[in-house]
């Protein structure tokens, strides 16, 4: 309700964020897809998103987590080192075994 009182102080179109507060008044939404937005507490709402996804999850606030859980989440966010594969090429090709196939 405090937002309603604050919105009366400003003109109707003060910036581009004003469009986010109201619904799109169209029957067919252009280039947006219905998506479920899941909050960290487990609640969910339906929103329109520019990418076709099924679920969007908002990450939990790390300040509210326990220290052990915070450490686990930070380790999952850290970049993982990639293993470098080195190919061992064994050259066992004998050209003399196939020399009869070559015409000179």
C-alpha positions as CSV (number, residue, x, y, z in Angstrom):
1,X,0.0,0.0,0.0
2,X,2.9,2.3,0.6
3,X,3.9,1.9,-3.1
4,X,0.5,3.3,-4.1
5,X,1.0,6.4,-2.0
6,X,4.5,6.9,-3.5
7,X,3.4,6.4,-7.1
8,X,1.0,9.4,-6.8
9,X,4.0,11.7,-6.2
10,X,5.6,10.9,-9.5
11,X,4.3,11.5,-13.0
12,X,2.7,8.6,-14.8
13,X,5.7,7.8,-17.0
14,X,8.8,8.7,-15.1
15,X,11.0,6.0,-16.6
16,X,11.1,2.7,-18.5
17,X,10.6,0.7,-15.3
18,X,7.0,1.8,-15.1
19,X,6.1,-0.7,-17.8
20,X,7.3,-3.6,-15.6
21,X,4.7,-2.8,-12.9
22,X,1.6,-3.3,-15.1
23,X,0.5,-6.3,-17.2
24,X,0.9,-6.5,-20.9
25,X,-2.6,-5.7,-22.3
26,X,-2.5,-8.0,-25.3
27,X,-4.1,-11.3,-26.0
28,X,-1.0,-12.8,-27.6
29,X,2.3,-11.9,-26.0
30,X,5.1,-11.3,-28.6
31,X,8.3,-13.2,-28.0
32,X,7.7,-14.2,-24.4
33,X,7.0,-17.6,-22.9
34,X,5.2,-18.7,-19.8
35,X,7.7,-19.7,-17.1
36,X,7.5,-20.7,-13.4
37,X,9.6,-18.6,-11.2
38,X,10.6,-20.4,-8.0
39,X,11.6,-18.5,-4.9
40,X,14.2,-19.8,-2.4
41,X,11.4,-20.4,0.1
42,X,9.7,-22.8,-2.3
43,X,6.9,-20.5,-3.5
44,X,6.4,-20.0,-7.2
45,X,4.6,-17.7,-9.6
46,X,4.0,-17.7,-13.4
47,X,5.8,-15.0,-15.4
48,X,6.5,-14.2,-19.0
49,X,10.2,-14.7,-20.0
50,X,12.1,-14.0,-23.2
51,X,13.5,-17.6,-23.3
52,X,11.5,-20.8,-23.5
53,X,12.2,-22.4,-20.2
54,X,10.1,-24.4,-17.8
55,X,11.5,-23.3,-14.4
56,X,13.6,-20.3,-13.3
57,X,15.0,-20.6,-9.8
58,X,16.1,-17.5,-7.8
59,X,19.3,-18.4,-5.9
60,X,19.0,-18.3,-2.1
61,X,20.6,-15.4,-0.1
62,X,24.0,-16.7,1.2
63,X,23.7,-14.5,4.2
64,X,20.7,-16.5,5.4
65,X,22.4,-19.9,5.0
66,X,24.4,-21.8,7.6
67,X,28.3,-21.6,7.2
68,X,28.5,-25.2,6.0
69,X,25.8,-24.7,3.4
70,X,27.3,-21.4,2.3
71,X,30.7,-23.0,1.8
72,X,29.1,-25.8,-0.3
73,X,27.3,-23.3,-2.5
74,X,30.4,-21.2,-3.0
75,X,32.5,-24.3,-3.9
76,X,29.8,-25.2,-6.5
77,X,30.0,-21.7,-8.0
78,X,33.8,-21.8,-8.3
79,X,35.1,-22.8,-11.7
80,X,36.2,-26.4,-11.9
81,X,39.6,-27.3,-13.4
82,X,39.4,-29.2,-16.7
83,X,41.3,-32.4,-17.3
84,X,43.7,-32.1,-20.2
85,X,43.8,-35.3,-22.4
86,X,47.0,-36.1,-24.1
87,X,46.7,-38.4,-27.0
88,X,49.4,-41.0,-27.4
89,X,49.8,-41.7,-31.1
90,X,51.3,-45.1,-31.8
91,X,52.8,-45.1,-35.3
92,X,52.8,-48.8,-36.2
93,X,52.1,-48.3,-39.9
94,X,54.5,-50.2,-42.2
95,X,54.6,-48.8,-45.7
96,X,56.4,-51.9,-47.1
97,X,53.4,-54.1,-46.2
98,X,51.2,-52.0,-48.7
99,X,53.8,-51.3,-51.3
100,X,52.3,-53.8,-53.8
101,X,49.1,-51.6,-54.0
102,X,51.0,-48.6,-55.1
103,X,51.6,-48.3,-58.9
104,X,54.7,-46.5,-60.0
